[in-house]
Amino acid sequence: MGNICRSPTAEGAFRSIVDNKNLSQNFDIDSAGTHAYHIGNSPDQRALQAAIDNGVDLSKQRARQVHESDFYYYDYIIAMDSDNLEILKSMCPKESNSKIELMLDYSVEYPGGSVPDPYYEGNFDQVFKMVYSACLAFFKSIEKKTNIN
């Protein structure tokens, strides 16, 4: 929604996977919210801490809102839950070729459904694990399709 919890966690997790494979030159990774609640803010401190505890740095990220140009620029736009998925699909121009999908559709350990929003309920460590698992599977799916290794 506001790009300070789940989405920056996914951005950081995916970036760390790509960086560890020395493939950052092949990817442009970003995150954005569907709402303008926190534009310009850094990720939630609890998300930052959960990421740090797992060896991932989110400190340089700043919240932004999804823009129409994202649907032309990015090959994949990944939503954290079904509400955001529907918002993204409704925003997507008909001419866009972006694939708009749910994060946990890629997860082996946490298949299908929504990544819970930890903003009010906590569980930032569990959310990190869910997102990292899905990002790893997402990376492997791209690796298979493109043979980028």
C-alpha positions in Angstrom: 0.0 0.0 0.0 2.4 2.7 1.2 5.8 1.1 0.2 7.4 1.0 3.7 7.1 -2.7 4.7 6.4 -5.5 2.4 7.5 -4.0 -1.0 10.8 -2.6 0.2 11.4 -6.0 1.9 10.9 -7.7 -1.5 13.0 -5.2 -3.3 15.9 -5.7 -0.8 15.5 -9.5 -0.8 15.5 -9.8 -4.5 18.3 -7.3 -4.9 20.5 -9.3 -2.5 19.8 -12.5 -4.4 20.7 -10.9 -7.7 23.8 -9.2 -6.2 25.0 -12.5 -4.7 24.8 -14.0 -8.2 26.8 -11.1 -9.6 23.9 -10.3 -12.0 22.9 -6.8 -10.9 23.8 -5.5 -14.4 20.9 -7.6 -15.8 18.2 -6.3 -13.5 16.5 -3.0 -12.6 14.8 -3.6 -9.3 12.5 -1.2 -7.5 9.5 -1.1 -5.3 6.4 1.2 -5.1 3.2 1.5 -3.3 -0.3 1.7 -4.6 -1.1 4.5 -2.2 0.7 7.8 -1.5 0.8 7.5 2.3 4.6 7.5 2.8 6.2 9.0 -0.3 9.8 9.9 0.4 10.0 8.0 3.7 12.5 5.2 4.4 11.1 1.7 5.2 9.5 1.1 8.6 12.2 0.6 11.3 10.8 -2.9 12.0 11.2 -3.9 8.3 14.7 -2.4 8.3 15.6 -4.5 11.4 14.1 -7.7 10.1 16.1 -7.2 6.9 19.4 -6.4 8.8 18.8 -9.5 10.9 18.8 -11.5 7.6 21.8 -9.7 6.0 19.8 -7.4 3.8 20.1 -3.6 3.8 17.0 -1.5 3.0 18.4 1.8 4.3 18.8 3.5 0.9 15.3 2.9 -0.2 12.6 5.6 -0.2 8.9 5.1 -0.6 7.3 6.1 -3.9 3.9 5.5 -5.5 3.4 3.3 -8.6 3.4 5.4 -11.8 1.9 4.6 -15.2 5.3 4.5 -16.7 6.2 1.5 -14.5 3.8 -0.6 -16.5 5.8 0.1 -19.6 9.3 -0.1 -18.1 9.1 -3.2 -15.9 8.7 -6.8 -17.2 7.2 -7.9 -13.8 5.1 -6.0 -11.3 4.7 -8.1 -8.2 1.9 -7.5 -5.7 2.0 -8.5 -2.1 -1.7 -9.2 -1.7 -4.9 -9.6 -3.7 -6.2 -6.0 -3.0 -3.0 -4.5 -4.4 -3.0 -6.9 -7.3 -6.5 -5.7 -8.3 -5.4 -2.0 -7.9 -2.4 -2.6 -10.1 -4.4 -4.4 -12.7 -6.9 -1.6 -12.8 -4.1 1.0 -13.2 -2.3 -1.0 -15.9 -2.6 0.5 -19.4 -4.0 -1.9 -22.0 -0.8 -1.5 -24.1 1.5 -2.6 -21.3 3.3 -6.0 -21.5 4.1 -6.1 -17.8 3.2 -9.3 -16.0 1.3 -8.5 -12.9 1.4 -11.3 -10.4 1.2 -12.1 -6.7 4.5 -12.6 -4.8 3.5 -15.8 -3.1 2.5 -17.4 -6.4 6.2 -18.0 -6.7 6.7 -19.4 -3.2 7.4 -23.1 -2.6 7.3 -22.8 1.2 4.3 -20.4 1.4 2.4 -21.1 -1.8 -0.4 -18.8 -3.0 -2.3 -16.1 -1.1 -1.2 -12.8 0.3 1.9 -11.7 2.2 0.4 -10.5 5.5 0.9 -6.7 6.2 3.0 -6.5 9.3 2.5 -2.7 9.8 -0.2 -3.2 12.5 0.2 -6.8 13.4 4.0 -7.2 13.5 5.6 -10.5 12.4 8.2 -8.7 10.4 10.7 -11.6 10.7 8.1 -14.1 9.3 7.2 -11.7 6.5 10.9 -11.4 5.6 11.2 -15.2 5.4 8.0 -15.5 3.3 9.1 -12.7 0.9 12.7 -14.0 0.6 11.5 -17.5 -0.2 9.2 -16.2 -2.9 12.0 -13.9 -4.3 14.3 -16.8 -4.5 11.8 -18.9 -6.4 11.0 -15.9 -8.6 14.7 -15.5 -9.4 14.9 -19.2 -10.3 11.9 -18.9 -12.6 13.6 -16.0 -14.4 16.8 -17.8 -14.6 15.1 -20.8 -16.3 13.3 -18.6 -18.8 16.3 -16.5 -19.7 19.3 -18.6 -19.0 21.1 -15.6 -17.4 23.5 -17.5 -15.2 
